[in-house]
Amino acid sequence: MKAIGCDGHVYYGQPSKNIMKITLQLSLFLFFAIFSSYGQVIEKGYSKYKGTYLHQFKPFDNDTTVYDCEYFLIFNDKFSSFDNKAHFEFSEEVDKLYSKNSKESESVYSMLNSKNKLPAEAAFNNFTITKEYSTKNAIYVYNLGYISNCNFNENYGLLEWSVKSDSKNINGYNCILATTKYGKYELEAWFTPEIPVSDGPYLFGGLPGLIVSLRDTENIHVFTLTEFTEESTILLKDVATDRQGLHPNKPNQAMNKMKKLRQQLISGYDISKSNILYPSQKLPRLEDASDDNIKRLMLKFTLYDHLLFKYSKQNKVF
C-alpha cells in the first residue's frame, strides 16, 4: 500500500523553472492585489496553543493508496484556525517577504524577483477553517491561488454528539468516545477532557474536550492529533468574514465548477494551465496522461467530493 504526502513530493512532477517562476509571480501578484483592494484581514489575537493533526485518507475507488496531509489547529480562548500545514508555512513566508519589502519601500517587481526561497505550496487539501467559539460559527475557505473560490459557513454547535461510556488512552491522553452523523458520514471521535477546549480537526467541535482522534466508520478519513504544544507567537486572523468583494462560490456552485474541471481533465485537457485572467481560453492537451498525473491533478484542482464534505454526493472522486 502506497502513501503520498500532502507536499506532493512523492508523485509531483517537476515543472520547468520558468513556469514555476511565472506561476509564483502571478500568485503573489494576485494575493497582494486582492488583499490590498478589499481591506484588512480581521485580527483575532495571538495564539495560546497549537496542535498538529495527521489526516490519512483514501480518495480513489479500487485503489488502496493512502494520502497523508498535516494540519495545524492554532487557537486562543475565542478563536481557532485549522490550516493545511504546507499552506500555513507558505503564507507565513510570503507575509515575511511582503513585510520586509514594504518596509524597505521596494517595488512589487523587486519583491517578486526576490531570491528568498519559499516552501512548496500544498499539493492538495489546500483549505483553511476558522471557528468563532462564542457563536460556534465555522468558515471553510479554499485557498488555491489565494482566491477564495469556495467558502461556506457552518454552525458546528448543531452537531448532535452522543457521548459513550467507552474510554481509552491515545498518544498519552485519556479519551472518551463520541459519535455523530455529518451528511452521509457516520463519525467516531475520541476527545480528551484533559485539554478543555471544545474544538478539533476540520469542521468538528462542540465536545467537552479537544478531539484527539476522528474517523468515519469506513476508515476513508482518519484524523489523529500527533503533537500539542503551547504557542503564543502566532497572530490569528479571520480571512473570510465580511470579504464579499472576493465573490466566493457557494458549495453547489463550487461542486458544479469542480465537475466541469474534472470532465475536462478526463477528456485529456491540462486543467493546471487554466488562465484565471482569461477563463474562456482553450486549455492545452495533457502532456502526461498517466493515471498518477491525472489523480494528482484531480486531487489538487477538483477536491470537493473527496473531502469529508457533507455537500458531496459520493465518497470519492475517481
TORKOL-4160 file (C-alpha; in steps of 0.2 Angstrom, whole numbers, padded with zeros to 4 digits, m for minus):
318
<pt num="1" X="0000" Y="0000" Z="0000"/>
<pt num="2" X="0007" Y="0017" Z="m0006"/>
<pt num="3" X="0007" Y="0033" Z="0004"/>
<pt num="4" X="0008" Y="0050" Z="m0003"/>
<pt num="5" X="0012" Y="0066" Z="0007"/>
<pt num="6" X="0002" Y="0082" Z="0006"/>
<pt num="7" X="0018" Y="0092" Z="m0001"/>
<pt num="8" X="0017" Y="0081" Z="m0016"/>
<pt num="9" X="0035" Y="0076" Z="m0017"/>
<pt num="10" X="0032" Y="0058" Z="m0019"/>
<pt num="11" X="0022" Y="0059" Z="m0036"/>
<pt num="12" X="0023" Y="0078" Z="m0040"/>
<pt num="13" X="0031" Y="0081" Z="m0057"/>
<pt num="14" X="0044" Y="0095" Z="m0058"/>
<pt num="15" X="0039" Y="0109" Z="m0069"/>
<pt num="16" X="0052" Y="0120" Z="m0078"/>
<pt num="17" X="0060" Y="0134" Z="m0068"/>
<pt num="18" X="0052" Y="0147" Z="m0079"/>
<pt num="19" X="0035" Y="0140" Z="m0077"/>
<pt num="20" X="0037" Y="0139" Z="m0058"/>
<pt num="21" X="0043" Y="0157" Z="m0058"/>
<pt num="22" X="0029" Y="0164" Z="m0068"/>
<pt num="23" X="0016" Y="0154" Z="m0058"/>
<pt num="24" X="0023" Y="0161" Z="m0041"/>
<pt num="25" X="0024" Y="0179" Z="m0048"/>
<pt num="26" X="0006" Y="0178" Z="m0053"/>
<pt num="27" X="0000" Y="0170" Z="m0037"/>
<pt num="28" X="0009" Y="0183" Z="m0027"/>
<pt num="29" X="0003" Y="0197" Z="m0038"/>
<pt num="30" X="m0015" Y="0192" Z="m0036"/>
<pt num="31" X="m0013" Y="0189" Z="m0017"/>
<pt num="32" X="m0007" Y="0207" Z="m0014"/>
<pt num="33" X="m0019" Y="0215" Z="m0026"/>
<pt num="34" X="m0034" Y="0206" Z="m0019"/>
<pt num="35" X="m0029" Y="0209" Z="m0001"/>
<pt num="36" X="m0025" Y="0227" Z="m0004"/>
<pt num="37" X="m0041" Y="0230" Z="m0013"/>
<pt num="38" X="m0053" Y="0223" Z="m0001"/>
<pt num="39" X="m0047" Y="0230" Z="0016"/>
<pt num="40" X="m0038" Y="0222" Z="0031"/>
<pt num="41" X="m0039" Y="0205" Z="0037"/>
<pt num="42" X="m0048" Y="0204" Z="0054"/>
<pt num="43" X="m0035" Y="0200" Z="0068"/>
<pt num="44" X="m0041" Y="0189" Z="0082"/>
<pt num="45" X="m0027" Y="0190" Z="0094"/>
<pt num="46" X="m0012" Y="0179" Z="0097"/>
<pt num="47" X="m0012" Y="0160" Z="0099"/>
<pt num="48" X="m0011" Y="0151" Z="0115"/>
<pt num="49" X="m0009" Y="0133" Z="0109"/>
<pt num="50" X="m0005" Y="0123" Z="0093"/>
<pt num="51" X="m0010" Y="0106" Z="0089"/>
<pt num="52" X="m0004" Y="0096" Z="0074"/>
<pt num="53" X="m0016" Y="0083" Z="0065"/>
<pt num="54" X="m0012" Y="0070" Z="0053"/>
<pt num="55" X="m0026" Y="0066" Z="0040"/>
<pt num="56" X="m0025" Y="0050" Z="0031"/>
<pt num="57" X="m0037" Y="0047" Z="0018"/>
<pt num="58" X="m0041" Y="0035" Z="0003"/>
<pt num="59" X="m0049" Y="0046" Z="m0011"/>
<pt num="60" X="m0050" Y="0034" Z="m0026"/>
<pt num="61" X="m0061" Y="0019" Z="m0029"/>
<pt num="62" X="m0052" Y="0002" Z="m0031"/>
<pt num="63" X="m0036" Y="0010" Z="m0025"/>
<pt num="64" X="m0028" Y="0006" Z="m0008"/>
<pt num="65" X="m0016" Y="0021" Z="m0009"/>
<pt num="66" X="m0017" Y="0031" Z="0007"/>
<pt num="67" X="m0014" Y="0050" Z="0006"/>
<pt num="68" X="m0006" Y="0059" Z="0021"/>
<pt num="69" X="m0009" Y="0078" Z="0025"/>
<pt num="70" X="m0004" Y="0088" Z="0040"/>
<pt num="71" X="m0013" Y="0102" Z="0048"/>
<pt num="72" X="m0011" Y="0115" Z="0062"/>
<pt num="73" X="m0025" Y="0118" Z="0074"/>
<pt num="74" X="m0020" Y="0135" Z="0081"/>
<pt num="75" X="m0031" Y="0143" Z="0094"/>
<pt num="76" X="m0034" Y="0155" Z="0109"/>
<pt num="77" X="m0048" Y="0157" Z="0121"/>
<pt num="78" X="m0060" Y="0164" Z="0107"/>
<pt num="79" X="m0055" Y="0159" Z="0090"/>
<pt num="80" X="m0046" Y="0145" Z="0081"/>
<pt num="81" X="m0039" Y="0141" Z="0064"/>
<pt num="82" X="m0037" Y="0124" Z="0056"/>
<pt num="83" X="m0025" Y="0126" Z="0042"/>
<pt num="84" X="m0016" Y="0115" Z="0029"/>
<pt num="85" X="0002" Y="0114" Z="0036"/>
<pt num="86" X="0010" Y="0117" Z="0019"/>
<pt num="87" X="m0001" Y="0132" Z="0015"/>
<pt num="88" X="0002" Y="0139" Z="0033"/>
<pt num="89" X="0021" Y="0139" Z="0030"/>
<pt num="90" X="0020" Y="0146" Z="0013"/>
<pt num="91" X="0009" Y="0160" Z="0019"/>
<pt num="92" X="0020" Y="0164" Z="0033"/>
<pt num="93" X="0035" Y="0166" Z="0022"/>
<pt num="94" X="0025" Y="0177" Z="0009"/>
<pt num="95" X="0020" Y="0188" Z="0024"/>
<pt num="96" X="0038" Y="0190" Z="0030"/>
<pt num="97" X="0043" Y="0194" Z="0012"/>
<pt num="98" X="0030" Y="0206" Z="0009"/>
<pt num="99" X="0033" Y="0215" Z="0026"/>
<pt num="100" X="0051" Y="0216" Z="0023"/>
<pt num="101" X="0050" Y="0223" Z="0006"/>
<pt num="102" X="0036" Y="0235" Z="0011"/>
<pt num="103" X="0047" Y="0242" Z="0025"/>
<pt num="104" X="0061" Y="0244" Z="0013"/>
<pt num="105" X="0050" Y="0253" Z="0000"/>
<pt num="106" X="0055" Y="0241" Z="m0013"/>
<pt num="107" X="0044" Y="0239" Z="m0029"/>
<pt num="108" X="0032" Y="0224" Z="m0031"/>
<pt num="109" X="0043" Y="0219" Z="m0046"/>
<pt num="110" X="0058" Y="0218" Z="m0035"/>
<pt num="111" X="0049" Y="0208" Z="m0022"/>
<pt num="112" X="0043" Y="0196" Z="m0035"/>
<pt num="113" X="0060" Y="0193" Z="m0041"/>
<pt num="114" X="0067" Y="0191" Z="m0023"/>
<pt num="115" X="0079" Y="0176" Z="m0021"/>
<pt num="116" X="0071" Y="0171" Z="m0005"/>
<pt num="117" X="0067" Y="0153" Z="m0006"/>
<pt num="118" X="0048" Y="0149" Z="m0002"/>
<pt num="119" X="0042" Y="0132" Z="0004"/>
<pt num="120" X="0032" Y="0122" Z="m0008"/>
<pt num="121" X="0013" Y="0125" Z="m0009"/>
<pt num="122" X="0001" Y="0112" Z="m0004"/>
<pt num="123" X="m0002" Y="0098" Z="m0017"/>
<pt num="124" X="m0020" Y="0095" Z="m0011"/>
<pt num="125" X="m0032" Y="0099" Z="0003"/>
<pt num="126" X="m0027" Y="0117" Z="0002"/>
<pt num="127" X="m0040" Y="0124" Z="0014"/>
<pt num="128" X="m0042" Y="0134" Z="0030"/>
<pt num="129" X="m0056" Y="0133" Z="0043"/>
<pt num="130" X="m0059" Y="0146" Z="0056"/>
<pt num="131" X="m0070" Y="0144" Z="0071"/>
<pt num="132" X="m0078" Y="0158" Z="0082"/>
<pt num="133" X="m0081" Y="0150" Z="0099"/>
<pt num="134" X="m0094" Y="0162" Z="0105"/>
<pt num="135" X="m0105" Y="0159" Z="0090"/>
<pt num="136" X="m0099" Y="0142" Z="0086"/>
<pt num="137" X="m0098" Y="0148" Z="0068"/>
<pt num="138" X="m0085" Y="0139" Z="0057"/>
<pt num="139" X="m0080" Y="0146" Z="0040"/>
<pt num="140" X="m0072" Y="0135" Z="0027"/>
<pt num="141" X="m0061" Y="0144" Z="0014"/>
<pt num="142" X="m0052" Y="0135" Z="m0001"/>
<pt num="143" X="m0035" Y="0143" Z="m0003"/>
<pt num="144" X="m0030" Y="0138" Z="m0021"/>
<pt num="145" X="m0021" Y="0153" Z="m0029"/>
<pt num="146" X="m0025" Y="0164" Z="m0014"/>
<pt num="147" X="m0043" Y="0166" Z="m0022"/>
<pt num="148" X="m0057" Y="0160" Z="m0011"/>
<pt num="149" X="m0066" Y="0151" Z="m0025"/>
<pt num="150" X="m0077" Y="0142" Z="m0012"/>
<pt num="151" X="m0081" Y="0146" Z="0006"/>
<pt num="152" X="m0096" Y="0142" Z="0017"/>
<pt num="153" X="m0102" Y="0145" Z="0035"/>
<pt num="154" X="m0107" Y="0131" Z="0046"/>
<pt num="155" X="m0113" Y="0131" Z="0064"/>
<pt num="156" X="m0103" Y="0116" Z="0072"/>
<pt num="157" X="m0114" Y="0118" Z="0088"/>
<pt num="158" X="m0128" Y="0110" Z="0078"/>
<pt num="159" X="m0119" Y="0093" Z="0078"/>
<pt num="160" X="m0128" Y="0080" Z="0088"/>
<pt num="161" X="m0115" Y="0071" Z="0098"/>
<pt num="162" X="m0119" Y="0055" Z="0108"/>
<pt num="163" X="m0106" Y="0053" Z="0121"/>
<pt num="164" X="m0102" Y="0035" Z="0125"/>
<pt num="165" X="m0095" Y="0026" Z="0141"/>
<pt num="166" X="m0080" Y="0019" Z="0131"/>
<pt num="167" X="m0063" Y="0026" Z="0135"/>
<pt num="168" X="m0045" Y="0023" Z="0130"/>
<pt num="169" X="m0028" Y="0031" Z="0130"/>
<pt num="170" X="m0022" Y="0039" Z="0114"/>
<pt num="171" X="m0005" Y="0046" Z="0112"/>
<pt num="172" X="m0004" Y="0048" Z="0131"/>
<pt num="173" X="m0022" Y="0056" Z="0133"/>
<pt num="174" X="m0036" Y="0048" Z="0142"/>
<pt num="175" X="m0050" Y="0049" Z="0129"/>
<pt num="176" X="m0069" Y="0046" Z="0128"/>
<pt num="177" X="m0079" Y="0041" Z="0113"/>
<pt num="178" X="m0092" Y="0051" Z="0105"/>
<pt num="179" X="m0102" Y="0048" Z="0089"/>
<pt num="180" X="m0112" Y="0059" Z="0077"/>
<pt num="181" X="m0118" Y="0060" Z="0059"/>
<pt num="182" X="m0112" Y="0073" Z="0047"/>
<pt num="183" X="m0120" Y="0072" Z="0030"/>
<pt num="184" X="m0119" Y="0054" Z="0024"/>
<pt num="185" X="m0104" Y="0050" Z="0036"/>
<pt num="186" X="m0105" Y="0041" Z="0052"/>
<pt num="187" X="m0091" Y="0048" Z="0063"/>
<pt num="188" X="m0082" Y="0042" Z="0079"/>
<pt num="189" X="m0072" Y="0055" Z="0089"/>
<pt num="190" X="m0061" Y="0052" Z="0104"/>
<pt num="191" X="m0060" Y="0068" Z="0114"/>
<pt num="192" X="m0050" Y="0072" Z="0130"/>
<pt num="193" X="m0056" Y="0082" Z="0145"/>
<pt num="194" X="m0038" Y="0084" Z="0149"/>
<pt num="195" X="m0037" Y="0098" Z="0136"/>
<pt num="196" X="m0053" Y="0108" Z="0140"/>
<pt num="197" X="m0056" Y="0116" Z="0123"/>
<pt num="198" X="m0071" Y="0112" Z="0113"/>
<pt num="199" X="m0063" Y="0110" Z="0096"/>
<pt num="200" X="m0055" Y="0098" Z="0085"/>
<pt num="201" X="m0050" Y="0094" Z="0067"/>
<pt num="202" X="m0058" Y="0101" Z="0051"/>
<pt num="203" X="m0076" Y="0107" Z="0055"/>
<pt num="204" X="m0078" Y="0097" Z="0071"/>
<pt num="205" X="m0080" Y="0103" Z="0089"/>
<pt num="206" X="m0093" Y="0105" Z="0102"/>
<pt num="207" X="m0087" Y="0091" Z="0114"/>
<pt num="208" X="m0081" Y="0094" Z="0132"/>
<pt num="209" X="m0063" Y="0092" Z="0127"/>
<pt num="210" X="m0051" Y="0093" Z="0112"/>
<pt num="211" X="m0054" Y="0079" Z="0099"/>
<pt num="212" X="m0038" Y="0068" Z="0098"/>
<pt num="213" X="m0044" Y="0056" Z="0085"/>
<pt num="214" X="m0058" Y="0056" Z="0072"/>
<pt num="215" X="m0063" Y="0044" Z="0059"/>
<pt num="216" X="m0078" Y="0039" Z="0048"/>
<pt num="217" X="m0084" Y="0021" Z="0050"/>
<pt num="218" X="m0077" Y="0016" Z="0033"/>
<pt num="219" X="m0060" Y="0022" Z="0038"/>
<pt num="220" X="m0059" Y="0033" Z="0022"/>
<pt num="221" X="m0054" Y="0048" Z="0033"/>
<pt num="222" X="m0044" Y="0047" Z="0049"/>
<pt num="223" X="m0038" Y="0062" Z="0059"/>
<pt num="224" X="m0025" Y="0060" Z="0073"/>
<pt num="225" X="m0018" Y="0073" Z="0085"/>
<pt num="226" X="0001" Y="0070" Z="0084"/>
<pt num="227" X="0008" Y="0085" Z="0094"/>
<pt num="228" X="0001" Y="0098" Z="0105"/>
<pt num="229" X="0011" Y="0112" Z="0112"/>
<pt num="230" X="0009" Y="0130" Z="0120"/>
<pt num="231" X="0011" Y="0143" Z="0106"/>
<pt num="232" X="0009" Y="0161" Z="0109"/>
<pt num="233" X="0018" Y="0170" Z="0094"/>
<pt num="234" X="0005" Y="0167" Z="0080"/>
<pt num="235" X="m0007" Y="0181" Z="0076"/>
<pt num="236" X="m0024" Y="0173" Z="0072"/>
<pt num="237" X="m0033" Y="0180" Z="0058"/>
<pt num="238" X="m0051" Y="0179" Z="0051"/>
<pt num="239" X="m0048" Y="0179" Z="0032"/>
<pt num="240" X="m0066" Y="0176" Z="0026"/>
<pt num="241" X="m0079" Y="0186" Z="0036"/>
<pt num="242" X="m0085" Y="0202" Z="0028"/>
<pt num="243" X="m0075" Y="0200" Z="0012"/>
<pt num="244" X="m0089" Y="0199" Z="0000"/>
<pt num="245" X="m0078" Y="0208" Z="m0013"/>
<pt num="246" X="m0070" Y="0191" Z="m0017"/>
<pt num="247" X="m0087" Y="0184" Z="m0023"/>
<pt num="248" X="m0084" Y="0167" Z="m0017"/>
<pt num="249" X="m0094" Y="0152" Z="m0024"/>
<pt num="250" X="m0106" Y="0143" Z="m0013"/>
<pt num="251" X="m0105" Y="0124" Z="m0011"/>
<pt num="252" X="m0117" Y="0119" Z="m0025"/>
<pt num="253" X="m0108" Y="0132" Z="m0037"/>
<pt num="254" X="m0091" Y="0125" Z="m0032"/>
<pt num="255" X="m0096" Y="0107" Z="m0035"/>
<pt num="256" X="m0103" Y="0111" Z="m0052"/>
<pt num="257" X="m0087" Y="0120" Z="m0056"/>
<pt num="258" X="m0076" Y="0106" Z="m0050"/>
<pt num="259" X="m0086" Y="0093" Z="m0060"/>
<pt num="260" X="m0083" Y="0103" Z="m0076"/>
<pt num="261" X="m0065" Y="0104" Z="m0072"/>
<pt num="262" X="m0064" Y="0085" Z="m0069"/>
<pt num="263" X="m0073" Y="0081" Z="m0085"/>
<pt num="264" X="m0061" Y="0092" Z="m0095"/>
<pt num="265" X="m0047" Y="0083" Z="m0086"/>
<pt num="266" X="m0054" Y="0066" Z="m0091"/>
<pt num="267" X="m0056" Y="0072" Z="m0108"/>
<pt num="268" X="m0037" Y="0075" Z="m0109"/>
<pt num="269" X="m0035" Y="0093" Z="m0105"/>
<pt num="270" X="m0022" Y="0100" Z="m0093"/>
<pt num="271" X="m0033" Y="0110" Z="m0081"/>
<pt num="272" X="m0017" Y="0116" Z="m0071"/>
<pt num="273" X="m0015" Y="0128" Z="m0086"/>
<pt num="274" X="m0031" Y="0136" Z="m0084"/>
<pt num="275" X="m0029" Y="0155" Z="m0086"/>
<pt num="276" X="m0039" Y="0164" Z="m0072"/>
<pt num="277" X="m0037" Y="0181" Z="m0081"/>
<pt num="278" X="m0045" Y="0173" Z="m0097"/>
<pt num="279" X="m0056" Y="0158" Z="m0091"/>
<pt num="280" X="m0063" Y="0155" Z="m0108"/>
<pt num="281" X="m0046" Y="0152" Z="m0116"/>
<pt num="282" X="m0045" Y="0134" Z="m0123"/>
<pt num="283" X="m0034" Y="0123" Z="m0112"/>
<pt num="284" X="m0019" Y="0113" Z="m0119"/>
<pt num="285" X="m0019" Y="0094" Z="m0120"/>
<pt num="286" X="m0011" Y="0085" Z="m0106"/>
<pt num="287" X="0007" Y="0081" Z="m0110"/>
<pt num="288" X="0007" Y="0067" Z="m0096"/>
<pt num="289" X="m0009" Y="0057" Z="m0097"/>
<pt num="290" X="m0003" Y="0044" Z="m0085"/>
<pt num="291" X="m0015" Y="0038" Z="m0071"/>
<pt num="292" X="m0004" Y="0045" Z="m0057"/>
<pt num="293" X="m0003" Y="0063" Z="m0065"/>
<pt num="294" X="m0022" Y="0063" Z="m0068"/>
<pt num="295" X="m0025" Y="0058" Z="m0050"/>
<pt num="296" X="m0013" Y="0072" Z="m0044"/>
<pt num="297" X="m0022" Y="0085" Z="m0054"/>
<pt num="298" X="m0039" Y="0079" Z="m0048"/>
<pt num="299" X="m0034" Y="0080" Z="m0030"/>
<pt num="300" X="m0027" Y="0097" Z="m0032"/>
<pt num="301" X="m0040" Y="0105" Z="m0043"/>
<pt num="302" X="m0056" Y="0095" Z="m0041"/>
<pt num="303" X="m0056" Y="0092" Z="m0022"/>
<pt num="304" X="m0073" Y="0095" Z="m0016"/>
<pt num="305" X="m0081" Y="0077" Z="m0016"/>
<pt num="306" X="m0066" Y="0068" Z="m0009"/>
<pt num="307" X="m0065" Y="0078" Z="0007"/>
<pt num="308" X="m0076" Y="0074" Z="0022"/>
<pt num="309" X="m0088" Y="0085" Z="0015"/>
<pt num="310" X="m0107" Y="0084" Z="0018"/>
<pt num="311" X="m0112" Y="0093" Z="0002"/>
<pt num="312" X="m0104" Y="0079" Z="m0009"/>
<pt num="313" X="m0115" Y="0065" Z="m0016"/>
<pt num="314" X="m0101" Y="0052" Z="m0017"/>
<pt num="315" X="m0087" Y="0047" Z="m0006"/>
<pt num="316" X="m0073" Y="0048" Z="m0019"/>
<pt num="317" X="m0068" Y="0057" Z="m0035"/>
<pt num="318" X="m0062" Y="0043" Z="m0046"/>
